[in-house]
Amino acid sequence: MDTTTNSPIKWTIHFTDKVANITADLQNSTSIAYSHPCPVDESSLKYFFAFFYAIIFITGLLGNGLALYVFLCIHNKRNSVQIYLLNAAIADLLLIVCLPFRIIYHLSEEWKMGVIFCKVIGNLFYMNMYISIVLLGLISIDRYDKVKKSQRRRKVSNRKCSIQICCCLWGAAIFSGMFLITQQSMTEQSDQNQCFQYTTRKDKIWQAAFNYFVVLIFWIVFVLLILSYVKIGKNLQRISRERAYFPNAGKYNTTAYKSFIVLFIFTVCFVPYHTFRIAYIATQLQSLSCYWVDKVHKTNEITLMFSAFNSCLDPIMYFFLSNSVRNTVTRLLCRTSRDSSRSESNTSDLHPGHTLPESINNAYSQTPTPLNTRRIRMTLSENL
């Protein structure tokens, strides 16, 4: 009788002990996993990242270098949009400077330049990416303002205002970047050979809040970009209909379509990263298994690569947004083609067959007057 009554109680106590032991084991494994960061295996994607970052670096360096040269060639003709574009080109070049370090890290899978320099490169990359995003939003607002209020605005005041805004933007970005680098460098990192890796923010909620704030800035800029370019397109199409009988009526529709190209490039490059970024920051405040840490980190890196790709496409936007840029680039290309054709014609002179230079042929073909005779002699003495 005692045996039958005590057996269920003993079984219940035994089951409870088992559950308690399993729970303790899970808690211990979780604490161990987060006292030591989960290893992320990037061996399957390291060549993929290195290849595309190398393409972005080469094309972005050439495109933004040319854009910066063009903007600096426009001395006293810079309007407010061109000032924003000049600063965006500088931000893109600073972002591109960070890419070789990412390429080296992905190929070697080891960071050998110290923790502080890792934080500097990481924060410099993000700082210039968000400067470029904010500048593109300011450009959209400025263009909408000009289309709405036509050319009766005071360009000098717009130019001064844009310079002041750019100075404030760079100042805020540099201050926040230096603050983050200082705070991140003060904390000990368990693995000195890792960089650009997934990190938990459970003990640093303020950093997660700052990251959410930056993401919020992007979505505000994105909404402003949509509203501005949609209204720009509608206004330009309306002007095109009202001036249908004018010879230049078609250019308004063309400008409207170019505005939507800018919006398309911005959406493709930045929206995937900032959509996933919301979930990424949320996972940093939780305890994840190493399997999910690996998946979250790789997804974040792939979408970040699309954001970096924007630095290659920005020079195309500069070409669409500024008539001065288009005219300057066209003049540079025409001058280059003329110089190359000139050099080819010079190297083809006096080949077998003894073909005379074109200037001598033109001189001989002229009517033999005393003035032309003197020109013929001078031409012959210069070419022989």
C-alpha positions, 0 to 999 in steps of 0.5 A, a space after each residue: 500500500 505504501 509502495 503504490 502511494 509513494 511511487 507517483 510522488 517519487 516519479 513526480 519528484 524525479 521528473 521535476 529534478 530532470 526538468 530543473 537539470 535541463 533548464 540549468 544546462 540550457 542557462 549555462 550553455 546560453 551564458 557560455 555562448 554569450 560570454 564568448 562570441 559565436 564564431 561566424 564562418 564567412 569562408 563561403 562568402 569571402 571571395 564574393 564580398 572581396 570581388 564586389 567590394 573591389 568593383 565598387 572601389 575601382 568604379 566608385 573611385 573613378 566616378 567620384 574622382 571625376 565628379 569631384 574634379 568637375 565640381 571643383 572646375 565650376 568656380 563661381 557658378 555653383 548653386 545650392 544643388 551643386 554644393 550638396 553634390 560636391 559634399 556628397 562626392 566627398 562623402 562617397 570618396 571617404 566611404 570608398 577609402 574604407 573598402 580596401 580594409 574590408 577587402 583585406 579582412 574578408 580575404 584573410 578572415 583576420 584583423 591585424 590593425 588593432 581594435 581602435 583602427 577597426 572602430 575608426 574604419 567602421 564608423 567612418 564607413 557608416 558616417 559617410 554613408 548617412 551623410 550621403 543619404 541626408 544630402 540626397 534628401 536635401 537635394 530633393 527638397 531643394 529641387 522641389 523648392 526651385 520647381 515650385 517657386 521657379 527662378 525668382 528665389 534669391 540664389 545667393 541666400 540659397 547658396 549661403 544656406 546650403 553651405 551652412 547646412 553642409 557645415 552643420 551636417 559634417 560637424 554633427 557627423 564628426 562629433 558623433 563618430 568620434 564619440 562612438 569611437 571613444 566609447 567603443 574603444 574603451 570596452 574590451 573586445 574578447 577577440 582582437 582579430 575580429 572586426 565588422 562582426 555581429 555584437 550584442 547590445 544587451 549591456 549597451 542599450 543606448 547604442 541600440 537606441 542610437 542605431 534606431 535613431 539613425 535608421 529613423 533618419 533614413 526613413 524620414 529622408 526616404 519619405 521626403 524623397 518620395 514626396 519631393 520627386 513625385 511632386 516634381 514629376 507632376 509639376 514638370 508634366 503639368 508644365 509640359 502640357 501647358 507649354 505643349 506648343 513650345 519647342 522645348 516642351 519635351 525637356 520637362 518630361 525628360 527631367 521628370 523621368 530623370 527624377 524617378 531614376 534617382 528615386 529608383 537608385 536610392 530605393 534599390 541601394 538603401 531600402 533593403 539594408 534599412 528594412 533588415 536593420 530594424 530586425 538586426 538591432 532587435 536581435 542585438 538586444 536578445 539572446 540568439 543561438 549561434 546558428 541565428 547569429 550567423 544567419 543575421 550577420 551574413 544577411 546584414 553584410 549582403 544588404 550592406 554591400 548594396 548600400 556601398 554600391 550606391 557610391 558607384 551610382 551617385 556619379 550617374 545621379 550627379 550627371 542627371 541632376 546638374 546641367 553644369 556637370 553634364 556640360 563640363 563632362 561633355 567638354 572634357 570628353 570632346 577635348 579628350 577625343 580631339 587630343 587623341 585624334 590629333 596625336 593619331 594624325 601626328 603619328 601618321 605623318 611621314 610614313 612610307 609613301 611620304 605623305 605631306 602634312 595637311 597644312 602643307 597640302 592646304 598651303 599648296 592648294 591656295 591661290 599663288 598670291 604674294 601673301 600666300 607665297 609667304 605663308 607657303 614658305 613659313 608652313 614648309 619651314 615649320 613642318 620640315 
